[in-house]
Amino acid sequence: FPSITPMRTLSLILLAFACVARAAHPLSGCSAGTAVQNTNVLSDQGSCGYGLPSSASWTTASVAVVSEDFYGNGQRCGQCFEIVGPKGTTIVTIVSYCPKTSDERCNNPNKAHFSLSPEAFNQVANATTDFLINDLGYRQVSCPVSGDVSVAFPNTPNAGYLPILPFNVRIAVSTVEVKGSSWSSYEMATRDTNSGRFTWNKRTSNQLSGSFSLRLTANTGEKLVTVVSSYSSTHNSDKQFSDVPEVTADCRLGVASPVIFNSAVASPLGDNWVYDYSFLLISKIIDPTDNSLKATMGGNGAVQFTRSGGFDPVYWTSLTFTAKASINGYDKLRVYLGTDTSKAISVGPLTAEYATYTVSFAEFSGVQSSVVIQNNDPATVDVWFNYAALIRNTDVPADNAPLPTTGLVTYTTTANPPGTIGNSQNNPIDGSDSENSGAASTTATVAVALLVVFACLM
């Protein structure tokens, strides 16, 4: 991932991200994406600019990288997402992006792809079996951070140059504006390329002298104004962005590709489905005569159609498949999901000609890893499959629309844009706004660090 110079304030940033006290509130509906585990998330400094994760607290944090189209040139930096996998849910913070050129999944504008830290991945999936979560559920949530928004000023700022890095934010920051103590209006800082950092450069006769104001606008449209006494140290705003009205619907896995196998197409195996054998399946081949899957099943042999990352039966009423057998009238096949043979359902009898069979999923619940069709008999039988698919449960809607790649500052959960926290837009900075001296700012920063430490220990 693109790198950035480590900062003096890294230890405070790491502590702030590591400590979570508030509950996360959903900011959007549930969407469907993909995810993999990526240990590089913890060994790279990340494009957002939060620094190299060098402390023990950070290396166990749930952080993530998101595909370039959904990264929004850094607009997702510091944004939190609830991630839903076959094993459970977790919350991750975006710290970087994967370029379109790095992976085909990172170059899909219609489906967000996440690279999760091992900490995050192990909370939502089994790293030994789920190398890829094909039907990840995700939604934006407010970050469950502790304390107030803080701002770092890395890379030696001066009166005409001010690099600005907001962090410990409940909602990701969209824009940053700067206003000197003697200026008549705010000036917009420019977001650094693909970063969570912003930079103000002197463009007029205005320059920084003494205290100044920052106006941060969150992706929800809410504004936060804070007075900074000095850019020589990390600033604590004493304020935090508000939570927005909560989306109450649960988020679950996305809808899997329904077609498991289809001999009518050149590549018969369905999107992201794989077939495997278990027990005493003697052989499996694609029959060249009709492109079907021919399985020679020994006693208790089985064909197993597996989807990495699992699938949720709540979206499906049943399995349908078309098959024939080498033994006419064969009635020893059974179907079950995952490893739960206690709910296996008998199928048949199969004949020497293709026929369609349907198996209900009514008895199965929870995320499943595979569909298993097993020969429940000691005898060996040949079975040909030329079609297998899941039948959609239309009573269960699925919100699978991806996050927009444009218009990232708009959330449908707020009817009206939130107001401004702190000074209003037209209020000039006077002595009452600038009570904090440089020493006081340093003391406040140390106090925040200590409070975060104490919160982590409790």
N, C-alpha and C positions, 0 to 999 in steps of 0.2 A: 504494500500500500504506500501511497505518497507519504514522505516523512516530513517532520518539522522539528525545529530546534527545541530541546528540552527547556523547561522554564524554571525559574527560581521558586515559583509557587506550587510546584508539583505535589509536594507532600500534603499541602492543604487540600488541593483538588482531589487527591486520592482519598483522603479521609472523608471528604464531603460526599463523594460518590459511593463510598463503601458503606456509609451509615444510612439506613432507611428507617424512617419512623412513621411517616404518613402513609395512609392507604392510597393506592393508585386508583384514579377514577377514569373510566373509559371516555375517550374523546371521539370515537368513531364506531361504526358498525364493524362486524367481523369480515375479513377478507381472506382469500386463500393464496398461499405462496409456497415456496420450497425453502429448505434449510439443510445445511451440513454443519459438521463440527470443524472448527478451524483454530488450531493452537497458535497460529500467527497473530491472532487478535491480541494475544497477551505478550507478544515479543516484538511488536511493531509500535511505533509511536502514534500512528493513526493520523489520518488527514485532518480530523477535526481540531487537532492541536492541543489535546488534553495531556500530552506528554507520554513518555515511556513508562509503562506500568512496572515499576521497580519495587513496590512494597508488597508485603505478604497480603495485606488487606485487599489490594487491587487485583492481584493475581487470582483471587477466588471470586471476583466480581462477575456479575452476569452482564457482559457487554457483547455487542454485535456489530457486524459490518453489513451494509445493505447494498443491493445492486445499484449501479450508477444512475439509472433512470429515476429511481425512487429516492435517491439521495438529495436531489434538488440543489446541486452545487453547494452543499453544506447546510442547506436549510433544515435537514433532519438532525444535524449535530446536537447532541444532548437530548433528543426526543426519546421518550420511552415507549416501548411496545410490549403488550402482553402477547406472549408466544404460546401456542397450544400445540402439543404433540401427542403421540400415542400414549405416553407415560403420565403426562400432567401438564401444568402450566408454569410459567415463570415470567418475570419482567426483565427486559434488557434495555440498555442504554446504547444508542448509536454513537460510535466513536470514529467510524471511517466508512469507506465504500469499496466495492470491488469493481474495477474498470470493465467496460464492455468487452475489451479484448482478452480478459483473463479467463473467461469461462462462458460457455453458451448460456448457462442459467443467469449469468450476470448481464447478458445481452438480450433479455426478454422484456420489452417495454410493457407487456400485458400481465406480467406476474412477478411480484417482488420476490427476491431471493435473499436470504439471510445466511451469513456465516457466523455461527454462534461460538462463543468461548466454551471450553469444555465444561465449565461450571454450569452454564445455561443449558447446553445440549443435554447433559446428563440429568437435568431436572425434567426434561420433556420427552426424552427418548432413551433407548438402550444403545449406547455407543458401540457395543459389540455386534449388534444385529441390524440396527437402523443406520446404515451409512448415509442415507438420504431420507429426509422427510418430504415425500412427494406432495402431500396435501396439508401442509402446515396451515393452521388457523392463526390469524394475528389481527390485532387492532391497536390503534394509538391509545395510550393512556397517559395521564399526568404522572410525572416521576414521583415516586414516594420518597423524596429527599427530606433531610432534616435541616432545619435552619433556613437562612435567607439566601437570596441571590447574591453571589459574589462576583467580582470582576478582577481579572489579572491584567497587568500591563507589561507584557514580555518585550524582549528585544530592545532595551534601552530607549524608552520614549523621551521626547524633548518637547519644547514649546511649539514646534511645528509638525511634530510626528507623534501620533498616539495609536499604538496597537492595542486592541481591546478584545479580551476574551471573557465573555460571560460564562459562568458555570454554576453548578448546583441549582439548576433551574427546574421548576415544576413543569413548565411548558417551554419548548424550544424557542429560541430568540430568532425573530425574522429580520429586524432592522435595529440599528443602533445610531443614535444622533448625539452630537456633542454641542455644548453651549458654554463658552467661556464666561467668566464672571462679569465682563464688561460688554459682551456681545448682545446684539438686539434680537437674535434669533438662533435657532438650532442649525447646525450643518450636519449633513448626512455622512456617516462613515461608510466605507465600501467594504463589502464582504470579501475577504481573501478567497482566491480561487479554491473551490472544493474544501472549504474550511469552516470551522465554527468561530474563527477569529475575524474581527473587523479592523479596518485601519482608517484613521482620520489623518489627512495630510493638509497642511496649510495651503489654501487656494486663494485667499484674499489677504488683507492686512491683519485679519484676526490671528492671534496666536494665544497659546495657553499661558496664563500667569496666575499662580495661586489656585484657588478652588475653581471647579467647573462642574457642570451638570451633565449627566448621561440620561438619555431617554431610550429605554429598551422597549421594543414592541414584540410581544409574543406571537406565535403562529395563530393564536386565537384572536388577535387584534387588540388585546389588552396592552396598555402602556404602563411602564414603571419608570418613575423619575427618581434619581438619587443624586445627591451632592457629594462630590469627591474632593477631599481636601488636598490630596497629593497623589501623583501617579508613581511615586517611588515605592509604593507597597500595595499589596492586594487589598481591595476595598470590599467591605461588607455593606450591602445596601440597606440593611435593616428592614427589608421588604421582600415579599415573595408574590409570584403570580397566583391568581385565584384558580381554584378548581372550577370547571364548567359543569353544567347540568349533566348528570350521569346517564350513560346508556345502560339500561338494566338488562338487556338480553344477554344470555350466555354466549360465549365464543367457543366454538368447537372446531374440530378438524374440517378442512375443506372437503368438497365432494370429489371422490375419486373418479378417474376415467372409467365409465361403465363397461366398456368392451374389454373382456379379458383375452379372448382368442377369437379370431375370425379368419377362416381359411380362404375367404373370398378376396383377400387383399394379399399383395406380394409379401409384406412383413406381417404375418398373422398375429403375432403376440401384441396385445393391447398396450397402450401408452403407459410406460413405467410399471407394467406387470412382468413378472418372470415366472417360469414354471420350473419345477424341480421335482425330484423323486424323493420318497422316503420309504423306509422299511424295505420291502423286497420287490420293488419295481425292477424288472429285469432289463428293460430297455425302453427308450422313448425316441421317436424319430418323427420328422415331418415327412409324411407319406407323399412321394412325388406324384402319385396318381391323382390326388385331389387336394393337396396342400393341407391335409388334416394332420392333427397330432395323434400319432399312433402310440399307445402305451401298452406294453406287454406287462401285465401286472401279475407278479407271483402272489402266493398266499399272503393276504393282508397288505399287499403293495398299494401304493397310492400316488396319485398325481397331485402336486401341491402348487397352486397358483399364489404367489407371494407378492405383496406390495410393500416396498421399503417405506417405513414410517407408518404402516398400518392404514386401515380404512374404518369408517364408522358405520355400522349397520343401520343406524337410525335413519340414514338417507335412503335406504334400500329396503324394499319389501321382500325380495327373493332373488335367487339365482336361477337363470334359465340357461340350458345348454342343449346342444344337438349332438347325439352320439349313436353309435351302433356297436355291437359286440360280435366276437367270433363264435359265441355260443348263443344260439337263438333262445329267447325266453330267459336270459340271464337276469336274476333278481337279487344278486348279492352285493350290489354297489350301495354305498352310503355316503352321505355328504355331511361335513361339519366345518365349523370355522375355527381357526387357530389350532389349539390342542385339546379342546373340550369334546372328547369322544362321547361323553355321557349324553349329549344332545344330538348325536348323529341321527340323520334322517335317511331312511331306506329309499332307494330309487329303483324304478324298474316295473316290470321286466324290460330289459333291452332286447332288441331284435337284431336280425342281420341287416336291416335297412335303417337308415338314419331316421330318428324321431326326436322330438323336442320334449324335454323334461323340465319341470319347475320345482324348486325347493324353497320353502318359506324360511325367512329369517326371524320369524316371530319369537322364537325361543332364545335368540342370541341378543346380547346387549354388550355395551362397552366396545372400545376400539379393538379390532381384530387384525391379525397380521397376515392371514392367508385363508384361502378357500381350498379345502381338501376333499378330493373324490377318491374313495378308498374301496378296494376289493376286499370285502369282509368274508372271505372264504379261502380255504387252503388251496383250492385249485387255481391254476394259471389261466388267465383270460386276456385276450387282446381287445382293447376298446379304442375306437376312433372318435375323436372330438373334432367337429368342424366349426363349432361356434359355442362361445360361453360369454355371458354378460350378466351384469347386475341390473335389476329392474328398479327404477327410481320410485321412491315414496314421495308422491306429489303433495302429501299433507305436511311435509317438513320442508320449509323454505331454506334456501342456502344463500347467504349474502357473500357471494364470491367475487364481487367487483373489486378490482385492485385499487390501491390508493392512487389518487390523481398525480400525474407527474407535473402538472401545472396548477396554478391556483392553490398553492400549498397553505396559504394563510387563512383559508376559509374552512370553518367547521359547521356542519349542519346542526349541531347540537345547541348552538347559541342563536337565539332569535335576533338579538341586537349585539353589536360589538361591545365588549366590556369597556369600562372607563379607564381613567388614569390613576395609578397608585402614586401618591407623592405630589410633587409640585405640578400645577397645571401648565399647559403649553405656554401661556403668556406671562407667567410669573417670572420676573427677573430674579437673579440670585442676589440676595443681599446678605448683610452680616448675620441675620438670624438663620439663613440657610447654610452658613459656612462656619458653624460653631466648632466643627471638628478640626483640630490642628493636625499637622503631620504626625506628631507623637500620639495623638488620640486615635488617628486612623490605624497606626501600627498596633496600639493597644487593643483596639476593636478586633483587628485581624487575629491577634494572638488569642483573644477571648473566644472568638468563634472557633478557632482550632481546638481550644481546650474543651469547649462545650461539645463539639463533635466527638472528641475523644471520649469524654464522659458518657455521651449518648451511646457510643459503640460498646462501652464496657458494661452498660446497664442491661 
